[in-house]
Amino acid sequence: MVKANFKTAFTMIELIFAIVVIAIAVVSLPMMMQVNSKGMDNNLAQEAIFGASVELMQATTGYWDANSMKDINLSDYSRVVNIDGDCNATTKLRPGHINQPFHRRCIDDTTINTASNATGNANFNTLNDFAHVAQPLFIGNANGAAGYKDMNYTSTLTVAQLADTNIKVLTATIRDAAQGNKIITVLRTQAANIGEPQYYKRTF
C-alpha cells in the first residue's frame, strides 16, 4: 500500500485572490472614512436644524408684547395690544372679535404704562426677551459637538415686527464658526397679536 504524501501551500490563484482583497480594502478605507465623516457632518447639521426649531418653539411661548399683560384683574391672560387703534373703547373688541364672554379682548388702554414696552420684564417673558446673538448651540462646543466632531455651531435669534402690522417675525440662524460663520440653516416663524381666550370654569 502506497501512502500519498500531501504538501499544504497556497496556490497562485489563492495568493492573487488575497492580494486583490487586500488592495480593495486599502483603496476603499479612505473612501469609507470620508463617507463616515460626511455622515457625521450631515447628522450635526440635522441636529442644528432641530436646535433652531426648538429655539423658535421656546420663543413663541412668550407673550407678544410687554403690554399684553397690563389689564387690571386680567393678568392671567394676554390681551390684544391696540396697535392699529381699531379697538372699541367700550367693548374692548376689534373687527373680527367675537362679542361673547371669555373671548379675546383688547387691553384696557387706561391701564397702559408706556415704559413697560421695554424687554426684560421680570414678571414674564415677551417674544423680544428671547432674542440673542451668536450663542453656542451645542453643549461643550469647545471640545467638539457630542465629543466626536470639532463643530462650533452658534445660534442667533432675531425678533422683528412687520411695519404697521400685528405680526412679529422670529428668525433663528445657525452658523458654523469653525468655517467662517458659514450659514447652516435659517428658520422663521411668525407670531400674531391675538391675545388669549379665557376658558369657562365648571362650578359645583
PAZA-960442 format. One record per residue: x, y, z of N, C-alpha, C, O in turn; residue number from 1. Coordinates in pm, whole numbers, plus 50000, padded with zeros to 5 digits. Each point is the difference from the previous one (the first is absolute). Example, Ala and Ser with C-alpha at 12.3 -4.5 7.8 and 13.67 -1.06 7.14 Angstrom:
REM residues 2
PT/51319/49431/50780/49911/50119/50000/50090/50120/50000/50104/49998/50066/1
PT/49861/50107/49862/50082/50119/50006/49923/50109/50073/50051/50111/50017/2
REM end
This chain:
REM residues 204
PT/50086/49880/50000/49914/50120/50000/50089/50125/50000/50091/50016/50081/1
PT/49877/50069/49823/50080/50123/49987/49926/50114/50069/49884/50026/49970/2
PT/50181/50042/50119/49940/50112/50074/50036/50131/49931/50118/50031/49982/3
PT/49780/50046/49980/50024/50126/49931/50053/50105/50097/49957/50008/50115/4
PT/50133/50068/49839/50061/50106/50080/49955/50136/49945/50047/50044/49895/5
PT/49860/50023/50179/49946/50128/49953/50074/50115/50069/50028/49995/50120/6
PT/50001/50108/49805/50062/50121/50053/49896/50112/49998/49929/50019/49901/7
PT/50064/50056/50211/49906/50113/50008/50072/50129/49964/50109/50028/50051/8
PT/49830/50049/49859/50058/50128/49957/49894/50079/49925/49900/49945/49954/9
PT/50123/50186/50035/49909/50086/49923/50025/49980/49852/50115/49992/49955/10
PT/49779/50000/49973/50015/49996/49855/50012/50142/49947/49975/50097/50072/11
PT/50063/49914/49805/50016/50132/49939/49866/50075/49995/49997/50121/50020/12
PT/49895/49808/49954/49869/50064/49993/49960/50054/50137/49945/50110/50010/13
PT/50081/49814/50096/49968/50045/50134/50079/50123/50038/49946/50092/50061/14
PT/50181/49912/49903/50083/50117/50028/49949/50122/49926/49991/50110/50057/15
PT/49974/49872/49816/49949/50113/49922/49869/50051/50060/49978/50121/50010/16
PT/49935/49786/50029/49872/50037/50060/50021/50078/50130/49931/50099/50024/17
PT/50163/49857/50060/50030/50069/50126/50054/50141/49974/49963/50094/50069/18
PT/50124/49918/49830/50056/50131/49967/49891/50095/49952/49998/50117/50037/19
PT/49910/49830/49881/49890/50083/49951/49912/50048/50115/49962/50117/50003/20
PT/50005/49794/50092/49917/50038/50115/50067/50109/50084/49937/50098/50040/21
PT/50193/49882/49985/50074/50099/50079/50004/50134/49926/49984/50105/50063/22
PT/50036/49894/49807/50005/50123/49922/49867/50074/50005/49995/50122/50014/23
PT/49896/49802/49975/49867/50063/50007/49979/50065/50137/49947/50111/50009/24
PT/50095/49819/50096/49984/50054/50135/50082/50127/50019/49952/50097/50059/25
PT/50172/49903/49890/50087/50117/50015/49944/50119/49923/50004/50113/50048/26
PT/49945/49861/49831/49948/50109/49917/49869/50054/50057/49977/50121/49997/27
PT/49937/49792/50054/49869/50043/50046/50001/50061/50140/49905/50069/50038/28
PT/50200/49907/50040/50005/50051/50137/49990/50152/50007/49919/50051/50077/29
PT/50160/50024/49843/49985/50147/50004/49861/50045/49958/49946/50096/50056/30
PT/49996/49835/49846/49865/50037/49956/49898/49976/50111/49909/50080/50020/31
PT/50108/49810/50052/49909/49971/50111/50013/50104/50110/49900/50043/50058/32
PT/50224/49998/49970/50021/50103/50102/49938/50132/49957/49944/50073/50082/33
PT/50067/49959/49787/49943/50124/49949/49848/49997/50010/49938/50099/50039/34
PT/50003/49788/49924/49855/49987/50009/49954/50009/50144/49898/50062/50030/35
PT/50177/49876/50061/49966/50005/50141/50007/50142/50054/49913/50043/50076/36
PT/50191/50030/49884/50015/50139/50045/49888/50087/49944/49947/50086/50070/37
PT/50017/49891/49804/49891/50077/49941/49868/49968/50068/49916/50088/50019/38
PT/50067/49787/50018/49879/49962/50073/49991/50071/50134/49891/50043/50040/39
PT/50223/49971/50029/50001/50073/50127/49961/50146/49978/49923/50057/50076/40
PT/50134/50003/49818/49967/50139/49970/49851/50017/49973/49937/50094/50049/41
PT/50007/49814/49873/49856/50008/49971/49916/49983/50126/49899/50067/50017/42
PT/50143/49842/50071/49927/49980/50125/50003/50125/50087/49900/50037/50060/43
PT/50218/50028/49945/50011/50121/50080/49917/50113/49939/49940/50080/50072/44
PT/50057/49927/49794/49917/50101/49935/49853/49977/50032/49924/50094/50021/45
PT/50036/49780/49982/49862/49968/50036/49972/50037/50146/49892/50050/50032/46
PT/50205/49925/50055/49984/50040/50140/49989/50151/50012/49926/50052/50084/47
PT/50149/50020/49831/49992/50146/50002/49861/50048/49960/49948/50096/50057/48
PT/49992/49837/49844/49864/50035/49958/49902/49975/50114/49913/50082/50026/49
PT/50102/49804/50041/49914/49970/50114/50018/50105/50110/49903/50045/50061/50
PT/50224/49994/49962/50027/50101/50103/49934/50132/49968/49944/50065/50088/51
PT/50063/49977/49784/49936/50124/49959/49849/49992/50017/49936/50097/50041/52
PT/50008/49787/49926/49855/49981/50015/49959/50010/50147/49898/50060/50032/53
PT/50182/49881/50056/49970/50006/50143/50005/50144/50051/49916/50041/50080/54
PT/50184/50036/49873/50010/50139/50043/49877/50080/49958/49950/50082/50076/55
PT/50003/49894/49802/49882/50072/49954/49877/49961/50081/49919/50085/50037/56
PT/50067/49786/49990/49884/49955/50078/50005/50057/50141/49896/50038/50055/57
PT/50223/49968/50004/50012/50058/50134/49966/50149/49998/49932/50049/50090/58
PT/50114/50020/49808/49976/50145/49992/49852/50031/49985/49950/50097/50056/59
PT/49979/49820/49867/49857/50028/49978/49915/49973/50123/49880/50028/49998/60
PT/50178/49919/50108/49925/49986/50125/49991/50132/50075/49922/50014/50094/61
PT/50159/50084/49865/49997/50131/50065/49880/50082/49956/49937/49970/49899/62
PT/50032/50135/50178/49891/50089/49965/50040/50090/49884/50118/50033/49984/63
PT/49784/50004/49936/50030/50076/49879/50067/50133/50032/50090/50043/49928/64
PT/49867/50021/50177/50052/50132/50037/49992/50015/50151/49919/49935/50066/65
PT/50165/50152/49987/49997/50022/50145/49867/50059/50045/49959/49979/50114/66
PT/49974/50093/49798/49871/50057/50035/49886/49900/49996/49889/50031/50043/67
PT/50136/49849/49907/49895/49900/49987/49942/49959/50135/49890/49945/50005/68
PT/50182/50081/50103/49957/49954/50132/49965/50114/50094/50008/49985/50122/69
PT/49953/50129/49822/49985/50118/50084/49858/50026/50050/49978/50096/50074/70
PT/49924/49820/49887/49864/50023/50047/49987/49972/50149/50057/49904/50051/71
PT/49869/50178/50017/49972/49978/50142/49905/49879/50014/49901/49989/49928/72
PT/50132/49923/50165/49921/49880/50030/49996/49900/49885/49923/49904/50006/73
PT/50155/50115/49893/50005/49906/49888/50143/49956/49972/50033/49963/49887/74
PT/50050/50040/50213/50142/49977/49979/50035/49855/49968/50114/49970/49964/75
PT/49787/49938/50050/50029/49860/49969/49993/49972/49851/50042/49893/49955/76
PT/49905/50202/49967/49984/49978/49857/50055/50119/49924/49981/50115/50041/77
PT/50086/49858/49848/50050/50111/49918/49885/50061/49922/49903/49932/49966/78
PT/50108/50196/50005/49898/50072/49927/50057/50055/49869/50122/50004/49980/79
PT/49788/50037/49931/50040/50056/49872/50049/50142/50020/49928/50082/50058/80
PT/50192/49948/49896/50054/50135/50011/49938/50085/49890/49998/49960/49883/81
PT/49952/50157/50154/49929/50087/49906/50099/50076/49912/50018/50120/50015/82
PT/50045/49807/49893/50102/50061/49914/49937/50091/49895/50046/50113/49980/83
PT/49851/49838/49954/49940/50074/49890/49897/50102/50045/49949/50077/49919/84
PT/50019/49925/50211/49899/50094/50049/49859/49965/49958/49913/50086/50000/85
PT/50063/49787/49964/49866/49960/49956/49923/49924/50107/49897/49941/49970/86
PT/50152/50059/50153/49929/49936/50110/49891/50093/50052/50025/50119/50023/87
PT/49854/49827/49996/49890/50079/50053/50026/50033/50147/50029/49911/50080/88
PT/49960/50216/49954/50033/50043/50136/49903/49945/50103/50036/49987/50117/89
PT/49842/49981/49842/49899/49952/50095/50000/49848/50011/50007/49945/50110/90
PT/49984/49988/49776/49990/49854/49999/50134/49930/50006/50007/49881/50029/91
PT/50100/50193/49945/50135/49943/49993/50011/49893/49890/50076/49904/50012/92
PT/49847/50116/49881/50004/49909/49886/50052/50073/49879/49988/50122/49989/93
PT/50070/49804/49920/50041/50057/49872/49937/49915/49889/49953/49890/50027/94
PT/50046/50158/49851/49940/49922/49891/50053/49857/49996/50121/49977/50001/95
PT/49785/49927/49996/50038/49860/50000/49983/49933/50135/49994/49877/50007/96
PT/49998/50200/50100/49978/49943/50133/49855/49953/50017/49908/50057/49940/97
PT/50073/49842/50140/49868/49947/50030/49950/50062/50129/50067/49995/50103/98
PT/49817/50064/49890/49945/50071/50115/49932/49902/50094/49877/49995/50008/99
PT/50203/49927/50061/49951/49902/50096/50093/50003/50122/50118/50034/49989/100
PT/49827/49929/50128/50087/49997/50120/50115/49903/49982/49987/49897/49934/101
PT/50124/50135/50125/50119/49916/50005/50071/49986/49865/50091/49919/49987/102
PT/49868/50159/49914/50072/49999/49874/50111/50104/50004/50016/50071/50099/103
PT/50058/49938/49794/50114/50092/49996/49952/50144/50008/49895/50036/49948/104
PT/50186/50046/50121/49970/50141/50017/50127/50082/49982/50112/49950/50014/105
PT/49867/50178/49954/50113/50094/49999/50033/50038/50144/49918/49986/50090/106
PT/50203/50063/49929/50040/50045/50133/49925/50127/50037/49950/50071/49912/107
PT/50042/49957/50214/49938/50123/50049/50104/50111/49986/50096/50005/50077/108
PT/49885/50083/49826/50100/50103/49972/50028/50089/50120/50109/50058/50010/109
PT/49796/49954/50081/50020/50090/50114/50099/49944/50100/50045/50072/50089/110
PT/49990/49800/49900/50091/49940/50098/50142/49987/49946/50087/49945/50068/111
PT/49936/50105/49810/50129/49977/49935/50106/50095/50054/49978/50120/50015/112
PT/50136/49823/50013/50118/50079/50034/50097/49986/49884/50056/49893/49979/113
PT/49963/50214/49947/50080/49991/49877/50143/49954/50027/50064/49945/49911/114
PT/49985/50077/50209/50137/49959/50032/50014/49848/50003/50111/49947/49994/115
PT/49776/49983/50017/50007/49854/50010/50025/49932/49867/50009/49878/49993/116
PT/50002/50202/49900/50031/49941/49870/50140/49942/49995/50030/49916/49916/117
PT/50056/50127/50174/50137/49949/50001/50002/49852/50034/49917/49953/50078/118
PT/50178/49975/49864/50012/49858/50029/50069/49980/50134/50053/50094/50059/119
PT/49947/49782/49988/50069/49969/50125/49911/50011/50121/50051/50003/50113/120
PT/49818/50005/49869/49910/50005/50114/50018/49874/50084/49995/49889/49947/121
PT/50026/50127/50181/50030/49886/50086/49880/49909/50021/50017/49884/50039/122
PT/49862/50166/49936/49881/49922/50029/49963/49900/49891/49941/49896/50029/123
PT/50093/50133/49847/49966/49910/49891/50092/50027/49881/50062/50107/49990/124
PT/49946/49796/49922/50084/50011/49882/49917/50038/49878/49895/49942/49975/125
PT/50154/50156/49951/49940/50034/49872/50081/49936/49888/50107/49944/50025/126
PT/49842/50063/49853/50073/49946/49887/50140/50061/49990/50097/49930/49972/127
PT/49911/50201/50050/50127/50069/49986/50103/49958/50104/50120/50015/49977/128
PT/49834/49932/50136/50094/49958/50103/50082/49879/49958/50105/49973/50058/129
PT/49849/49954/49841/50072/49881/49955/50104/50031/49893/50075/49911/49960/130
PT/49931/50212/49994/50099/50036/49897/50141/49991/50057/50025/50040/50114/131
PT/50068/49909/49807/50140/49991/50042/50090/49992/49877/49954/49977/49888/132
PT/50174/50042/50135/50098/50003/49891/50109/49898/50028/50062/50002/50106/133
PT/49963/49909/49797/50115/49909/49998/50021/49925/50132/50108/50008/50059/134
PT/49792/49923/49986/50015/49914/50116/50036/49858/49956/49953/49955/49896/135
PT/50132/49974/50182/50034/49861/49964/49874/49914/49992/49913/50007/50087/136
PT/50078/49914/49808/49883/49915/49982/50015/49868/50072/49904/49949/50058/137
PT/50216/49993/49938/50025/49872/50063/50071/50020/50133/50079/50094/50015/138
PT/49895/49820/50079/50070/50003/50128/50143/49951/49978/50021/49897/49937/139
PT/50076/50177/50114/50139/49960/49986/50053/50020/49859/50074/49916/49949/140
PT/49889/50197/49988/50047/50026/49864/50152/50002/49989/50055/49959/49898/141
PT/50012/50088/50207/50146/50014/49993/50068/49866/49981/50108/49993/49941/142
PT/49829/49900/50108/50060/49866/49988/49940/49918/49887/50026/49880/49989/143
PT/49893/50184/49929/49937/49927/49891/49861/49955/50038/49977/49952/50111/144
PT/49932/50064/49797/49862/49962/50026/49990/49851/50024/50054/49920/49924/145
PT/49877/50044/50180/49977/49860/50036/50130/49924/50025/49998/49877/50011/146
PT/50113/50194/49996/50126/49936/50033/50067/49926/49886/50104/49937/50022/147
PT/49840/50069/49856/50062/49924/49893/50026/50084/49875/50054/49949/49902/148
PT/49911/50176/50100/50022/50085/49883/50026/50142/50045/49930/50051/50088/149
PT/50168/50012/49853/50037/50135/50040/49911/50100/49927/50042/50060/49901/150
PT/49837/49957/50148/49906/50095/49942/49971/50109/50101/49989/49975/50120/151
PT/49999/50145/49830/49973/50114/50088/49880/50076/49944/50015/50109/49945/152
PT/49867/49833/50070/49878/50062/49951/49951/50104/50100/50000/49978/50121/153
PT/49957/50137/49826/49942/50105/50082/49862/50035/49944/49975/49985/49880/154
PT/49938/50061/50208/49864/50036/49959/49974/50147/50031/50041/50052/50104/155
PT/49888/50012/49805/49957/50138/50018/49850/50005/49978/49950/49948/49900/156
PT/49979/50115/50192/49854/50012/49989/49963/50147/49998/50032/50075/50092/157
PT/49900/49966/49803/49956/50139/49987/49848/50005/50000/49933/49907/49954/158
PT/50013/50204/50097/49855/50023/50003/49974/50136/49938/50052/50101/50049/159
PT/49869/49903/49845/49971/50125/49930/49851/50012/49974/49937/49905/49953/160
PT/50008/50210/50077/49858/50023/49974/49984/50057/49860/50065/50098/49964/161
PT/49849/49839/49958/49973/50051/49866/49935/50137/50011/49916/50023/50087/162
PT/50122/50068/49825/49953/50138/50007/49848/50008/49992/49937/49942/49910/163
PT/50005/50130/50185/49856/50027/50002/49916/49872/50000/49892/49997/49941/164
PT/50157/49899/50125/49924/49875/50008/50002/49948/50142/50072/50051/50086/165
PT/49847/49847/49937/49995/49932/50129/50081/49871/49996/49971/49907/50075/166
PT/50129/50088/49839/50079/49879/49981/50146/50028/50038/50058/50102/49962/167
PT/49999/49805/50114/50144/50001/50027/50062/49877/49935/49944/49890/50006/168
PT/50171/50129/49932/50070/49892/49932/50121/49960/50084/50085/50084/50032/169
PT/49922/49788/50003/50113/49947/50077/50088/49920/49904/49951/49911/49930/170
PT/50177/50120/50069/50094/49934/49909/50114/49939/50079/50070/50070/50074/171
PT/49949/49800/49911/50111/49929/50064/50103/49966/49893/49968/49932/49903/172
PT/50155/50114/50115/50108/49976/49905/50111/49921/50068/50051/50040/50104/173
PT/49986/49846/49837/50106/49917/50053/50122/50014/49911/49991/49984/49878/174
PT/50124/50046/50182/50125/50017/49925/50108/49908/50055/49996/49960/50117/175
PT/50099/50008/49798/50115/49920/50040/50120/50094/50012/50059/50040/49901/176
PT/49975/49994/50223/50111/50093/50024/50133/49942/49953/50091/50076/49968/177
PT/49921/49792/50029/50125/49937/49957/50022/50015/49850/50112/49978/49952/178
PT/49784/50059/49973/50011/50018/49855/49966/50142/49959/49930/50023/49901/179
PT/50119/50071/50177/49978/50141/49966/49856/50043/50012/49951/50079/49919/180
PT/49980/49870/50184/49859/50034/50024/49912/49965/49880/49909/50074/49965/181
PT/50120/49814/49974/49918/49951/49890/49859/49968/50050/49984/49936/50104/182
PT/49915/50109/49823/49862/49977/50041/49963/49854/49974/50014/49950/49888/183
PT/49939/49983/50217/49957/49861/49988/49852/49993/49968/49959/49924/49912/184
PT/49960/50155/50159/49857/50001/49973/49939/50129/50055/50054/50062/50091/185
PT/49835/49976/49850/49923/50117/50046/49853/49957/50008/49942/49957/49900/186
PT/49999/50055/50218/49859/49966/50020/49925/50125/50047/50052/50080/50077/187
PT/49825/49934/49874/49918/50116/50037/49861/49956/50043/49947/49900/49951/188
PT/49995/50176/50139/49861/49981/50037/49941/50137/50031/50073/50097/50021/189
PT/49795/49910/49984/49932/50125/50027/49910/49986/50121/49945/49893/50027/190
PT/50041/50216/50046/49911/50004/50116/49905/50118/49984/50043/50111/49969/191
PT/49829/49864/50053/49899/50103/49980/49954/50058/50133/50002/49933/50104/192
PT/49956/50191/49891/49949/50073/50116/49851/49969/50014/49914/50081/49965/193
PT/50056/49798/50088/49860/49957/50008/49954/49977/50144/49881/49979/50023/194
PT/50209/50024/50073/49960/49980/50138/49956/49857/50028/50018/49911/49918/195
PT/49925/50070/50201/49956/49866/50041/49852/50003/50039/49951/50100/50052/196
PT/49978/49790/49922/49863/49991/50051/50000/49945/50141/50089/49923/50037/197
PT/49813/50118/50042/49980/49937/50130/49914/49875/49980/49930/49987/49900/198
PT/50076/49925/50195/49922/49878/49991/49895/49996/50110/50024/50045/50112/199
PT/49861/49902/49854/49897/49987/50100/50044/49904/50109/50064/49898/49972/200
PT/49903/50134/50150/50037/49915/50112/49874/49936/50058/49900/50066/50028/201
PT/50109/49805/49988/49886/49929/50058/49992/50026/50150/50101/49999/50070/202
PT/49781/50025/49977/49978/50016/50144/49894/49903/50045/49906/49969/49926/203
PT/50108/49984/50194/49906/49901/50053/49939/50054/50130/49918/49933/50062/204
REM end
